[in-house]
Amino acid sequence: MTQPMRTMGLGALADVIAPQRVVGLPVGEVRALAYDSRGVASGAVFFAVPGDHVDGHDYVPDAVAAGALAVVAEREQPNLPVPQLIVERTRVALADAADAWYGRPSERLRVIGVTGTDGKTTTCFLAAAVLEAAGRHPGLAGTVAIRVGDAQRPNPNRNTTPEAPELQALLADMVVAGNDCVMMEATSHGLAQARVRNCRFAVGVVTNLTSEHLEFHGTLEAYRAAKALLVEEAPLAILNADDAHYAYFRGRARGRIVTYGFHADADVRGLAVDGRPDGTTFTAHAPGWEGSVRLQLPGSFNVANALAVLALAHAEGIDLDVAAAAIGRLAGVPGRMERVDEGQPFTVVVDYAHTADSLEKVLRELRPLASRRLLAVFGSAGERDPSKRAPMGAVAAHLADVVVVADEDPRLEDPRVINEAIADGARAAGAVDGEQLLVIDDRTEAIRRVIGMAGAGDVILLAGKGHEQNIIYGTEWRPWDEAAVARQLLREAGYRHG
């Protein structure tokens, strides 16, 4: 449903991005915007974006050879036969250009952003269900799925927040399809790299904040500051009163604040939580309203996500009885506390938990459900924050009876080095190799092994991959579906419904 590409005069584009200086004469008709030299065709403007592994400035000659009309860059390139627009940050210029190119679509949508270390996807799914029940027509842009109009499809990309041109094109498609609002996951990368610039957030929801993505941000303070950009922009902030960083986000919020949580002073407060394997029931209080809410999602952390959505509904003027009923109808979110049942006498749960904090939360929720043992299979991604590896191992050793460390997107790192760093954390917490602790690099074999040792009353957690449809070794993206792999291995072990 992507809109037809437009054209724009290069001079008009220069006016939009306001370069610090121009080398050459900015004339000609722009036919496309490109930030990958391999996608450049005649008439495109190439944006030289610095990246983690490659620098777009190195590919300027390739872009010009492919027919680029002009180049937008942070530093002048010598001897180019095309105009150069020199800017302070290419990503900012790219976001401004994309916004203009697609007709400023966010001006015709109520954009609700959700940020935080954990819970973004579930919160967006719940909120979209509530908005739809209230008669609105929400789009969805997130880690697991994309919804344009009424059509929802899996998100094939690892980047929750796409680059600005793709994101603005997506918003433009939503406008054409009749969406009047959008639930959007706003990641720290997307905020810091200006991918979500010009999304014109009307509401910013913060779930929680724990240590994550320090390989990119450098420090927890920088990570937190990136998240805060959302509430600095949005005139309405929905904040978690229970989070350790609540006061920081409150201090950075631009306008109205509505709070949620189990804290006594929260505007929307949860209590009387009753958790079961098939879901959770809780009572919620809001100004002028009190009700019982039934979640089909297990876990007290999902109660927090639901409270965030009730707070959003309250702030948006949505009847909270309607909101509570819509929350109760959502059957689940792929890869988020997802049960895999092939008739086996033990429980298998797939979840996306990939930090020490989220892993601890999930294990604590599953612990009471295990009448016998709790077994955990997980790893940690390569080229991502290495400081979380040992703590993840320690948390698992404290809370699980069996810890199996396996590959999870090692990328260009040595998988064994990653896995041993996790295992060292488990060993430091008292786990003994061959007893409570196993390191099995091959993830399929790790899952096969833990299924083979499980018995009646056990609970198996497969953590870290969640909904993802591939696993990355080096630069190769190999197909992977955690729930499907678990289901196949259960069948190979002889389990069948009926």
Number of C-alpha atoms within 10 A of each C-alpha: 12 12 11 7 11 11 14 14 14 21 14 16 22 18 11 16 21 16 20 10 13 16 15 13 13 19 15 14 17 22 19 21 22 21 25 16 22 11 13 22 20 15 19 24 29 30 27 26 23 17 9 6 6 10 12 19 22 14 18 24 16 14 29 22 14 17 16 27 26 28 27 28 25 22 15 17 15 6 7 15 12 17 20 26 28 22 20 14 18 25 24 20 28 26 24 22 22 27 24 17 23 20 14 20 22 23 14 16 23 19 24 27 27 28 28 19 21 22 23 24 25 23 26 28 22 26 27 25 22 29 24 15 17 17 9 15 20 26 31 31 26 25 25 23 19 19 21 24 19 13 10 13 11 15 18 14 15 12 13 20 22 19 19 26 21 14 19 28 22 24 30 24 20 28 21 16 16 15 23 18 24 28 27 28 26 28 25 26 20 20 19 19 18 21 25 26 22 19 25 21 26 19 25 30 30 30 26 21 20 18 17 25 21 17 12 16 18 12 14 15 12 15 22 21 19 19 26 25 20 32 30 20 20 22 17 24 31 27 29 30 26 19 17 11 15 18 14 13 24 22 11 17 23 18 14 14 18 20 25 30 26 19 16 13 12 19 22 27 24 25 16 11 17 14 19 16 16 11 19 20 21 19 17 25 18 18 9 6 12 15 14 17 23 22 25 19 27 23 24 20 17 21 27 22 26 31 29 29 29 28 29 28 20 19 17 12 10 18 15 21 15 14 26 22 17 22 25 20 14 17 12 18 19 20 23 23 24 21 19 17 18 20 14 19 14 19 23 25 22 24 25 23 25 23 25 20 19 21 25 21 16 22 24 15 18 24 18 14 17 18 12 16 19 24 27 27 26 28 32 29 22 22 15 18 18 18 15 21 25 24 24 25 31 23 20 31 25 15 19 25 18 23 29 27 29 27 27 25 25 23 18 13 15 13 22 16 12 24 27 20 22 27 31 17 21 27 19 14 17 14 24 16 13 9 10 17 23 20 20 18 19 13 21 16 13 21 24 17 16 20 20 12 10 20 15 13 14 21 26 25 27 29 27 25 26 23 23 22 17 19 21 18 18 14 10 12 13 11 10 16 16 25 24 11 15 22 18 15 20 22 15 11 13 11 16 13 8 5
